[in-house]
């Protein structure tokens, strides 16, 4: 078996770098149209006898499945490290791991998440026809394969952080697709254009110019929506008050500090407007020991609701009786709903917990990483995504990490939520770019479901997000302050809200069909694409 040519390794490293810089904080989003192209070329011309570019196309052959895995896996590992480098700081600073151990955890994380890029490489190599036959099939199949792999990362690993389509979150014209397909439709469009760029390199010389012009034209036309389409501000007839407490992740919670923090939050919750003006007041998730069965917490929150005349949503640690009536009480990461009369009327318990942050999977194996959960113990999973009814306004409230799961968030809108509320504690990310990555993904949930999102965070960015995914109002990060957040209630549903990940599932089915066709019809030749 021929060895992988050195130029193929260079191409996958280039692709990894491009896939990193299209996301915040670099935010070179326009490079997304070529970010995957070097990887595709490397997979389809991995074993050349001479130069990688097609001066002698008959001597260039696609990677074997194993070679395809290695090439794409390297790309995925590098991409994971460049995008999720903040895992190191979180594990070191808040997980209590020394630098070598935190570095090792980051490496393991990258090696794990990188498997999905590797899977893409295997699939492209399998779909590619034998040497001397058409490369049209893998080029056509690549967008379907990419989306199928993204769906697998979402459903299997449950870490769909920065799917490719998020690079175009600010592209208002293009994101209209997401109301039908979810973010996966944007990923498909991006890889489709990348495949045309790859084809422009892989075809015979006389056809390269036409394909290159077509690819450039498509990229410019699709990207132009971000630069030219500026809808008027979305109508907002309500105002919420989003409190940004800026509570340190690590603090000495003495009785005085506990009470002074609550006094500050209560003072900010009064706001400058008349009682009943804010609908609702939102306190975010935070690293504070606010327990729902603690009168020292309950009484001040009830007082805020009564004095303001507003509904209050407060992030807290929910307590429930032990399962079966005996043993330890159950604890949840919760959002409590308090009425203007001060009554605690409903609660949302976080359904999708963060591994190593809110529970420890396989504790016998990963006991060394338990520092992240030791302060609050092991959370239990919530069971319901029913919207919270705040005086007739149905608010779909989800917590932090849950905002990166498209199919889960859309269920709130499907079940009647007229606006979405995300309470989050992004303080775990420190000053890395993760907070902005998180905001970018939260904005996509507003687009997919045509809903306003009230994003209340501990350290920022606290913002009101309109149904186009635009930040309508915000306050600076890392300040103890509050935001008067405009928004509106919306009752209609998008196609994506009603039908979920149908497009990604269709791509997975088509991918299976492409693999079957590869083995049933292995030798279809093509004179133009070699």
Secondary structure, DSSP 8 states (H G I E B T S, - for coil): -----HHHHHHHHHHHHHHHHTSTTT--GGGHHHHTHHHHHHHHS-S-SS-SSGGGGGG-----HHHHHHHHHHHHHHHHHHHSTHHHHIIIIIS---HHHHHHHHHHHHHHHHHHHHHHHHHHHHHS--TTS-SHHHHHHHHHHHHHHHHHIIIII---TT-GGGGGTT-TTGGGGHHHH-HHHHHHHHHHHHHHHHHHHHB-HHHHHHHHHHHHHHHHHHHHHHHH---------EEEEEEE----SS----HHHHHHHHHHHHHHHH-SS-TT-SS-EEE---SS--BTT-HHHHHHHHHHHHHHTS-EEEEEEEEE--GGGSSS-EEEEEEEEE-TTS-EEEEEE-SS--BTTTB-TTHHHHGGGGGGTTTT-----------EEETTEEEEEEEGGGGG-HHHHHHHHHTT-SEEEEEE-GGGGTTSTHHHHHHHHHHHHHHHHT--EEEEESSS--EEE-TTS-EEEE--TT--EEEEEEE-------HHHHH-THHHHHHHHHHHHHHHHHHHSTT---SSB-
